[in-house]
Amino acid sequence: MERAVSFIKMEKQGVTAPAGFQAAGIAGGIKKGKKDIALIYTEKPAAAAGVFTLNQVQAAPVTLCKKHLHNQIRAVVINSGNANACTGEKGMQDAQEMVIKTAEALELEQEAVMVGSTGVIGMPLPMNKIIPGIKTAAGSLGKGKDFDLAAALAIMTTDTRPKQTAYRCSTPDGIFHIGGMAKGSGMICPNMATMLAYLATDVKIERAFLQQLFSEAADKSFNVITVDGETSTNDTALILANGAAEKIEITAQSEYLPLFKEVLTKVCQELAMMIVEDGEGLTKVLTLKIKGAADESGGIKMARTVLNSPLVKTAFYGEDANWGRIIAALGYSGIEFDPCKVDIFIGPYQVAAGGGAVPFSEAEMKKVLQERDVSILIDLKMGQSEVTAWGTDMSHEYISINSDYRS
């Protein structure tokens, strides 16, 4: 007999929802009048897993996180307002100094600390502000909604709102949690957007297995979103598992593995969607489903190509059902398919069949395209794989935001 399990959303909670986690977010003076240094702390050593940018230009904190990923982790320190990318040896020294000062403030081993940065590329970190800020953050740690929100605010750059979510999972053997926070609004096209995500869970799980599950969840969430096709130098998503939930261990044989995978994917997808919905200057959120793909990887590549197309993006901004731009983008995706088999739907209306035009009401389609959320379905009729991805349109406001980002 199966034993009952369930999960519920924890309103306005995030990274400290799991047992044994604390967080802080403070204003260190990197950004004018805004929080800019966040700290996550786990009372018990945690297994860590991560996915990182595939951009060949990688920021110092990404390099350092990869180095520490196999250690038992106790803290993550993050600054916003400065990416510490393309800063050479001094950037690596500064990232290491952030680790050292965090370890000193919390009385930890340096190898137990990870670091993240986001903001302007190519500028040295203002260490005269960050070092005292780390000390302040370490003295401000706490648990609960206020601390979750403070940390989520502290990692924002052009974001217009904080992004966090958490779930409480009930089993016959006890309760466990998964919570997290993210930032991202522009420079969003993860390849594992500028994107950072930090998740926490109180289950016990072996590090390599956690990495496998987290990579799978990322492929269904962070890796199928795009705002502007730009893969950042700093993309990082981390999860810490500290085992503070007694009697809950996740293994390949665990009866709670399906529940853990479902909720982990749900948390990642919610955070990913928050990033898309906060895309710089957007007026439309596009949900693209590709069915009938020969394989999942090809479907993902095709979906990414369509959603990254400036012509597709601007057509949706202009509320123009120009399906020709969609099939053209499929054609340069690098994935082989038969254009004469392709069906395309926008909202409830079919606009192409067998690669050719289908009559539709422009007036009715205009109503669909005036909505903020627009769905696109592409049937390739090549195989059995199905992929869903999310993106945005591109507006004049996006250009305005990114034309004066440093000022």
Summary of the structure (lengths in Angstrom):
residues: 407
radius of gyration: 21.8
end to end distance: 62.3
largest distance: 68.8
contacts: 1564
relative contact order: 0.14
helix: 34%
strand: 29%
